[in-house]
Every structure is written in C-alpha cells, then in structure tokens.
C-alpha cells in the first residue's frame, strides 16, 4: 500500500488520522480520474489520477497538497468540495424528513388544540348535566 502525506506523519507515525466527519480511523486509498464520455458510448481518461483517502462514511481527504494554479488539481479539489456539499445537503434533507415524519407542524398543532378544546367543552357540558340530574334510585 503506498504511503501518502495525509496518512503518515514525521511527528507521530503511530497516531492514525481521524476523519473530520465521523472520527473513524479507517480509510481506503483510491485513485480518481476525470473521464470524457462519448455520446455513442465509450470513455477515455482526460486527467492524471489523483489519490484520496476515503473514509468508511464516504468523507474524502486528498492525500497530497493541491496546487490551485494547476487546473487538474483545482478540478479535483472542486470535485471533493462538491461531493462534501452534496453529502451535507443529503444529510440535512434526511434529517428534516425525519423531523417531519416524527413531529407535527404548527397547523397540525392548532388543529389538534382546537379539537381538544371542543372535547373539553363537551366534557364540561356532560359534567354539568350530570350534576343537575337527580340521583338515580335503584
């Protein structure tokens, strides 16, 4: 397995890197390449491979310093950033969907409160009617 800048450190070689998103220390080193896809099928690489450490949770970390003046490095960094943003949005959307499923909104709350008030009034009327009735004799 090739060593990378992010996975080894001169200061503390025994201390593993932690994922900033999930704190895992397990990564898969992967090579990523841009491809040109042709309309009739087929594809060809159009960049040199770029290596990233991909965590079990899907978070990726570039394994070398990227030069923002190099178009291929810049494109790779933009792809990593775009993937991270997509994961954040997806996670946020999933969280919101879970909250919508588990909780009620204001309109539903108001409707339930109105129904409870109606039932409370009906119960009060029944109690008044029971008090006004003469006791039942067996």
N, C-alpha and C positions, 0 to 999 in steps of 0.2 A: 504494500500500500504506500503510495507516495506521500511524503511529508508535505505539509503546507504551512504557510506563515501563520494562519489562524489557529491551527491545531497544535503547534509546538511553540514553546517559549524558552528563551535562553534563561530567564529568571527562575522559573519553576517548572521544569519539564514534567514533574509528576502530577501537576494540578490540571485537571481537564477543563476544557472550555464549557461554559454553560450557555444554553440557549436563552436569549433575552426574553423570549415569549413564554416558554413553559419550564425553564430551568433544567431541562434534560441535558445529559452529557453525551448522548448517543447521536452520531451524525453519519450520514452516508456521503462520501465524496463522489460527486458526479460532474461529468463534463457536459457543458451546454453549448450548442452551436445554433446559429441562425440558419434557416433554410429558405431557399427560394422554391416555391411550389408552382408547378406549371399547370395551366388550365386543363390540358388533356390527361394529366396525371404525371407522376414523377416529381422528383425534387433534387436539389443539389445544395450542398452547404455553401453559404456565402460569407462565413466568418471563421476565424480560428476558434478552436474550443476554448471555453472559459470554464474554470473549475469553481464549484461552490460546495460548501458543506451544507447538506440538507438535513435538518433535524427530523425526528420522528413525527413532530407536529406539523411539519411542512415548511417551517421557517427556514430561509436560506441565508447563508452568510458567504460572501465572496472570500475566497482563500488567498487572495493577493490584493495589494493596493491597486486600485484602478485609477488610470490617468484620465481625467475628464477631458483632456485635449485629444485623446485618441478616440475616434468615432466608434470603434468596436467596444472599447471599454465603457464608453458613455452609454452605448446602446444596451450593454449587459447590465449596467447599474440601473438604467431606466426600467428594464425588464424585471429586475429584482424588486425595485420600488413599486412597480405596478402590481406585481403578484402580492406583495405585502398589503397594499391598499385594498386589493380585491378580497383578501382574507379578512381584513378588518371589517369591511362592509358586510361581507357574508356573515361574519360572527355577530355584528350588530343587528343585522336583519333577523338572524336566527333568534337572538335574544329578545328582540321586540316581538317577534311572532310568538315566542313562548310566553311573554308577558300578556299579550293579547288573549292567548288561549286560557291563561290561568287567572286573569283578573278581569273585572268589569270596567267599562268606561263611565264617564260622567252621565251620559244619557241613560245607560242601563241602571246606574245607581239611583238616579232621580226617579225612574220608573218603579224600581223596587221600593223606594221610600214612599212614593205615593200609594202603592198597593198596601204597604204596611200600615200607613195612616188610615186608609179605608177600612182595613180589617180591624184596627184598633177602635175605630168609631162603631163598627158593627158589634164588636165585643162589649163596648161600653153600653150600647143600647140594650143588648141582651141582659147585661147585669142589672140595668135599671128596671127592665121589665120583670126580672126575677124578684127584685126587691119589692116591687109593687104588687105582686101576686100574693094572695093569701096563702098561708102554709097549707100544704097538702095533708089531708087527714086520711089515714088508712082505714 
